Amino acid sequence: MNIPRIGFAILLAMAAQAATPAVQMEITHLLDGLKKSGCKFERNGTWYEAPEAADHLTKKRDYYASKGKINSTEDFIEVAASESMISSKPYKVACPDLPEVESKVWLEAKLKELRSKK
């Protein structure tokens, strides 16, 4: 089946909406938080600015959501935001004046912080 590029983008966006509204909100909050964090993000040995990293993770979220693999925020962190799907190397986050940590640890801490505010 030949789906025009815009049609494919719409299908991916619809698939990303399959998670509950609460899950969607949490993932969006994590991605926005990363984007605005001022941190650096390492992927496969190269460091990226946080907005570029958030864009990359958004694409991975959409891809895995289209495969039905993201049903919770924890799924997003584990499946899409913790390691490279090419090299299986863990992603890392380095924020000013803080030790470098794996993205999974950083995102789980941000999720815990978000949920504690509810």
MDAnalysis code that builds the backbone (N, CA, C; Angstrom):
import MDAnalysis as mda
import numpy as np

u = mda.Universe.empty(354, n_residues=118, atom_resindex=np.repeat(np.arange(118), 3), trajectory=True)
u.add_TopologyAttr("name", ["N", "CA", "C"] * 118)
u.add_TopologyAttr("resid", np.arange(1, 119))
u.add_TopologyAttr("resname", ["MET", "ASN", "ILE", "PRO", "ARG", "ILE", "GLY", "PHE", "ALA", "ILE", "LEU", "LEU", "ALA", "MET", "ALA", "ALA", "GLN", "ALA", "ALA", "THR", "PRO", "ALA", "VAL", "GLN", "MET", "GLU", "ILE", "THR", "HIS", "LEU", "LEU", "ASP", "GLY", "LEU", "LYS", "LYS", "SER", "GLY", "CYS", "LYS", "PHE", "GLU", "ARG", "ASN", "GLY", "THR", "TRP", "TYR", "GLU", "ALA", "PRO", "GLU", "ALA", "ALA", "ASP", "HIS", "LEU", "THR", "LYS", "LYS", "ARG", "ASP", "TYR", "TYR", "ALA", "SER", "LYS", "GLY", "LYS", "ILE", "ASN", "SER", "THR", "GLU", "ASP", "PHE", "ILE", "GLU", "VAL", "ALA", "ALA", "SER", "GLU", "SER", "MET", "ILE", "SER", "SER", "LYS", "PRO", "TYR", "LYS", "VAL", "ALA", "CYS", "PRO", "ASP", "LEU", "PRO", "GLU", "VAL", "GLU", "SER", "LYS", "VAL", "TRP", "LEU", "GLU", "ALA", "LYS", "LEU", "LYS", "GLU", "LEU", "ARG", "SER", "LYS", "LYS"])
u.atoms.positions = np.array([
    [0.850, -1.174, 0.000],
    [0.000, 0.000, 0.000],
    [0.891, 1.231, 0.000],
    [0.632, 2.158, -0.883],
    [1.423, 3.370, -1.010],
    [0.699, 4.526, -0.338],
    [1.192, 4.916, 0.832],
    [0.574, 5.999, 1.593],
    [1.404, 7.250, 1.378],
    [0.783, 8.351, 0.912],
    [1.549, 9.589, 0.777],
    [2.182, 9.977, 2.103],
    [3.297, 10.684, 2.025],
    [4.060, 11.052, 3.226],
    [3.177, 11.737, 4.270],
    [2.325, 12.654, 3.886],
    [1.465, 13.348, 4.850],
    [0.483, 12.369, 5.494],
    [-0.003, 11.418, 4.689],
    [-0.907, 10.413, 5.237],
    [-0.221, 9.546, 6.269],
    [1.041, 9.200, 6.018],
    [1.806, 8.406, 6.973],
    [2.013, 9.183, 8.260],
    [2.326, 10.467, 8.152],
    [2.517, 11.305, 9.342],
    [1.227, 11.364, 10.164],
    [0.091, 11.456, 9.496],
    [-1.198, 11.494, 10.196],
    [-1.445, 10.160, 10.897],
    [-1.141, 9.054, 10.221],
    [-1.318, 7.732, 10.844],
    [-0.434, 7.584, 12.075],
    [0.805, 8.046, 11.990],
    [1.693, 7.987, 13.154],
    [1.154, 8.834, 14.293],
    [0.684, 10.014, 13.970],
    [0.137, 10.886, 15.008],
    [-1.085, 10.247, 15.656],
    [-1.930, 9.599, 14.854],
    [-3.104, 8.933, 15.411],
    [-2.682, 7.781, 16.316],
    [-1.662, 7.041, 15.899],
    [-1.183, 5.928, 16.721],
    [-0.614, 6.433, 18.039],
    [0.065, 7.579, 17.983],
    [0.627, 8.153, 19.207],
    [-0.479, 8.554, 20.170],
    [-1.668, 8.762, 19.653],
    [-2.791, 9.143, 20.487],
    [-3.483, 7.931, 21.119],
    [-2.984, 6.720, 20.848],
    [-3.636, 5.519, 21.355],
    [-3.542, 5.391, 22.878],
    [-2.503, 5.952, 23.463],
    [-2.359, 5.907, 24.913],
    [-3.429, 6.789, 25.550],
    [-3.702, 6.548, 26.819],
    [-4.711, 7.342, 27.512],
    [-4.284, 8.816, 27.556],
    [-5.224, 9.720, 27.732],
    [-4.870, 11.139, 27.837],
    [-3.870, 11.420, 28.962],
    [-3.982, 10.708, 30.077],
    [-3.036, 10.917, 31.187],
    [-1.618, 10.518, 30.780],
    [-1.485, 9.416, 30.072],
    [-0.174, 8.966, 29.599],
    [0.371, 9.960, 28.579],
    [-0.471, 10.385, 27.658],
    [-0.038, 11.370, 26.665],
    [0.467, 12.639, 27.338],
    [-0.243, 13.090, 28.364],
    [0.144, 14.301, 29.083],
    [1.495, 14.116, 29.761],
    [1.687, 12.961, 30.397],
    [2.963, 12.715, 31.075],
    [4.127, 12.687, 30.086],
    [3.960, 11.995, 28.981],
    [5.029, 11.917, 27.987],
    [5.323, 13.298, 27.420],
    [4.283, 14.047, 27.105],
    [4.476, 15.407, 26.599],
    [5.208, 16.265, 27.626],
    [4.835, 16.120, 28.888],
    [5.501, 16.865, 29.959],
    [6.996, 16.503, 30.020],
    [7.322, 15.219, 29.919],
    [8.723, 14.798, 29.946],
    [9.491, 15.352, 28.755],
    [8.897, 15.283, 27.572],
    [9.566, 15.792, 26.378],
    [9.751, 17.302, 26.441],
    [8.720, 18.018, 26.893],
    [8.836, 19.474, 27.046],
    [9.872, 19.831, 28.104],
    [9.891, 19.059, 29.195],
    [10.868, 19.296, 30.251],
    [12.292, 19.103, 29.759],
    [12.505, 18.069, 28.967],
    [13.831, 17.846, 28.381],
    [14.190, 18.994, 27.455],
    [13.242, 19.376, 26.608],
    [13.487, 20.435, 25.632],
    [13.923, 21.735, 26.316],
    [13.338, 22.037, 27.448],
    [13.598, 23.304, 28.148],
    [14.664, 23.193, 29.238],
    [15.262, 22.020, 29.391],
    [16.132, 21.744, 30.537],
    [17.500, 22.425, 30.500],
    [17.987, 22.740, 29.319],
    [19.350, 23.258, 29.215],
    [20.395, 22.166, 29.312],
    [19.954, 20.927, 29.357],
    [20.866, 19.783, 29.451],
    [21.353, 19.387, 28.058],
    [22.348, 18.553, 28.033],
    [22.845, 17.925, 26.804],
    [22.403, 16.468, 26.840],
    [22.287, 15.880, 25.661],
    [21.783, 14.512, 25.530],
    [22.737, 13.740, 24.631],
    [23.259, 12.626, 25.149],
    [24.187, 11.821, 24.357],
    [23.479, 10.651, 23.719],
    [23.738, 10.535, 22.422],
    [23.175, 9.423, 21.645],
    [24.268, 8.890, 20.734],
    [24.638, 7.639, 20.936],
    [25.665, 6.981, 20.124],
    [26.978, 7.755, 20.076],
    [27.395, 8.284, 21.228],
    [28.686, 8.952, 21.325],
    [28.703, 10.415, 20.931],
    [27.567, 10.955, 20.497],
    [27.485, 12.364, 20.101],
    [26.529, 13.086, 21.036],
    [26.944, 14.267, 21.485],
    [26.111, 15.075, 22.377],
    [25.257, 16.035, 21.555],
    [23.985, 16.141, 21.926],
    [23.015, 16.994, 21.246],
    [22.406, 17.965, 22.249],
    [21.954, 19.080, 21.748],
    [21.202, 20.027, 22.573],
    [19.854, 19.386, 22.910],
    [19.304, 19.776, 24.041],
    [18.061, 19.171, 24.530],
    [16.886, 19.271, 23.541],
    [16.673, 20.413, 22.866],
    [15.538, 20.452, 21.926],
    [15.660, 19.433, 20.791],
    [16.876, 19.237, 20.299],
    [17.087, 18.246, 19.240],
    [16.843, 16.828, 19.776],
    [17.281, 16.582, 20.999],
    [17.049, 15.279, 21.625],
    [15.554, 15.027, 21.812],
    [14.829, 16.029, 22.270],
    [13.380, 15.879, 22.472],
    [12.683, 15.586, 21.147],
    [13.123, 16.229, 20.084],
    [12.544, 15.949, 18.760],
    [12.810, 14.500, 18.346],
    [14.020, 14.036, 18.600],
    [14.369, 12.643, 18.278],
    [13.497, 11.667, 19.069],
    [13.351, 11.927, 20.368],
    [12.536, 11.038, 21.203],
    [11.062, 11.089, 20.814],
    [10.598, 12.236, 20.335],
    [9.218, 12.348, 19.852],
    [9.012, 11.435, 18.647],
    [9.973, 11.428, 17.740],
    [9.875, 10.546, 16.568],
    [9.890, 9.079, 16.989],
    [10.744, 8.748, 17.954],
    [10.776, 7.364, 18.440],
    [9.469, 7.001, 19.145],
    [8.920, 7.941, 19.924],
    [7.628, 7.692, 20.573],
    [6.574, 7.383, 19.519],
    [6.513, 8.194, 18.478],
    [5.515, 7.994, 17.433],
    [5.698, 6.649, 16.735],
    [6.949, 6.297, 16.471],
    [7.234, 5.020, 15.812],
    [6.769, 3.849, 16.676],
    [7.209, 3.827, 17.932],
    [6.845, 2.710, 18.805],
    [5.360, 2.712, 19.151],
    [4.755, 3.863, 19.248],
    [3.310, 3.922, 19.486],
    [2.560, 3.315, 18.309],
    [3.058, 3.556, 17.093],
    [2.402, 2.988, 15.909],
    [2.491, 1.469, 15.887],
    [3.449, 0.928, 16.610],
    [3.615, -0.527, 16.729],
    [2.881, -1.088, 17.946],
    [2.182, -0.201, 18.683],
    [1.423, -0.630, 19.855],
    [2.292, -0.947, 21.063],
    [3.501, -0.384, 21.113],
    [4.430, -0.720, 22.196],
    [4.479, 0.310, 23.314],
    [3.677, 1.381, 23.203],
    [3.673, 2.385, 24.261],
    [2.256, 2.540, 24.787],
    [2.031, 1.958, 25.954],
    [0.733, 2.047, 26.614],
    [0.818, 2.767, 27.943],
    [2.038, 3.049, 28.381],
    [2.247, 3.757, 29.636],
    [3.460, 4.670, 29.481],
    [3.603, 5.590, 30.405],
    [4.762, 6.472, 30.378],
    [6.031, 5.660, 30.617],
    [5.936, 4.657, 31.465],
    [7.082, 3.773, 31.700],
    [7.482, 3.040, 30.420],
    [6.499, 2.638, 29.607],
    [6.809, 2.027, 28.305],
    [7.599, 2.996, 27.441],
    [7.155, 4.247, 27.401],
    [7.863, 5.257, 26.614],
    [9.318, 5.355, 27.057],
    [9.535, 5.450, 28.362],
    [10.901, 5.574, 28.873],
    [11.718, 4.341, 28.509],
    [11.169, 3.170, 28.769],
    [11.900, 1.921, 28.551],
    [12.141, 1.635, 27.070],
    [11.105, 1.771, 26.268],
    [11.169, 1.353, 24.868],
    [11.786, 2.418, 23.963],
    [11.429, 3.676, 24.167],
    [11.823, 4.717, 23.219],
    [12.907, 5.661, 23.709],
    [13.033, 5.850, 25.013],
    [13.864, 6.959, 25.499],
    [15.080, 6.544, 26.314],
    [15.404, 5.259, 26.355],
    [16.511, 4.809, 27.190],
    [17.772, 4.420, 26.429],
    [17.588, 3.975, 25.193],
    [18.766, 3.522, 24.452],
    [18.545, 3.617, 22.950],
    [19.648, 3.566, 22.239],
    [19.614, 3.596, 20.781],
    [19.059, 2.289, 20.241],
    [18.132, 2.386, 19.306],
    [17.620, 1.165, 18.704],
    [18.619, 0.596, 17.699],
    [19.608, 1.383, 17.305],
    [20.635, 0.918, 16.370],
    [21.775, 0.225, 17.111],
    [22.327, 0.890, 18.124],
    [23.508, 0.362, 18.816],
    [23.196, -0.288, 20.162],
    [22.008, -0.066, 20.695],
    [21.598, -0.513, 22.039],
    [22.392, 0.162, 23.157],
    [23.146, 1.214, 22.828],
    [23.868, 1.965, 23.859],
    [22.882, 2.862, 24.595],
    [23.016, 2.944, 25.924],
    [22.102, 3.815, 26.679],
    [22.320, 5.283, 26.336],
    [21.232, 6.013, 26.296],
    [21.307, 7.463, 26.149],
    [21.736, 8.044, 27.496],
    [22.362, 9.223, 27.442],
    [22.790, 9.887, 28.673],
    [22.340, 11.340, 28.651],
    [22.160, 11.890, 29.846],
    [21.784, 13.286, 30.019],
    [22.827, 13.941, 30.916],
    [23.294, 15.107, 30.491],
    [24.241, 15.884, 31.298],
    [23.660, 17.281, 31.474],
    [23.334, 17.611, 32.708],
    [22.774, 18.922, 33.031],
    [23.844, 19.750, 33.746],
    [23.770, 21.072, 33.594],
    [24.765, 21.928, 34.230],
    [24.858, 21.660, 35.742],
    [26.088, 21.543, 36.227],
    [26.395, 21.376, 37.656],
    [25.852, 20.090, 38.272],
    [25.500, 19.115, 37.434],
    [25.017, 17.824, 37.938],
    [25.798, 16.695, 37.260],
    [25.913, 15.553, 37.919],
    [26.600, 14.431, 37.277],
    [25.800, 13.905, 36.082],
    [26.501, 13.396, 35.117],
    [25.882, 12.767, 33.943],
    [25.154, 11.499, 34.411],
    [23.949, 11.278, 33.856],
    [23.172, 10.083, 34.196],
    [22.570, 9.489, 32.932],
    [22.186, 8.240, 33.013],
    [21.479, 7.638, 31.888],
    [20.113, 8.297, 31.764],
    [19.640, 8.429, 30.539],
    [18.358, 9.102, 30.298],
    [17.220, 8.423, 31.041],
    [17.280, 7.114, 31.174],
    [16.230, 6.392, 31.895],
    [16.119, 6.903, 33.324],
    [17.257, 7.073, 33.989],
    [17.278, 7.566, 35.368],
    [16.730, 8.987, 35.420],
    [17.160, 9.838, 34.491],
    [16.728, 11.236, 34.459],
    [15.222, 11.325, 34.231],
    [14.720, 10.581, 33.246],
    [13.292, 10.624, 32.919],
    [12.436, 10.026, 34.032],
    [12.890, 8.952, 34.643],
    [12.134, 8.363, 35.755],
    [12.049, 9.334, 36.929],
    [13.128, 10.075, 37.183],
    [13.110, 11.069, 38.268],
    [12.128, 12.190, 37.944],
    [12.118, 12.628, 36.683],
    [11.185, 13.692, 36.271],
    [9.743, 13.206, 36.338],
    [9.506, 11.939, 35.999],
    [8.163, 11.374, 36.081],
    [7.713, 11.289, 37.536],
    [8.593, 10.840, 38.407],
    [8.266, 10.755, 39.827],
    [7.937, 12.144, 40.379],
    [8.718, 13.133, 39.982],
    [8.483, 14.518, 40.403],
    [7.115, 14.998, 39.920],
    [6.793, 14.725, 38.670],
    [5.500, 15.123, 38.114],
    [4.355, 14.472, 38.877],
    [4.456, 13.189, 39.110],
    [3.376, 12.466, 39.796],
    [3.233, 12.887, 41.247],
    [4.308, 13.302, 41.862],
    [4.220, 13.737, 43.257],
    [3.503, 15.075, 43.389],
    [3.417, 15.826, 42.303],
    [2.727, 17.124, 42.301],
    [1.214, 16.974, 42.122],
    [0.775, 15.791, 41.712],
    [-0.656, 15.571, 41.453],
    [-1.426, 15.421, 42.738],
])
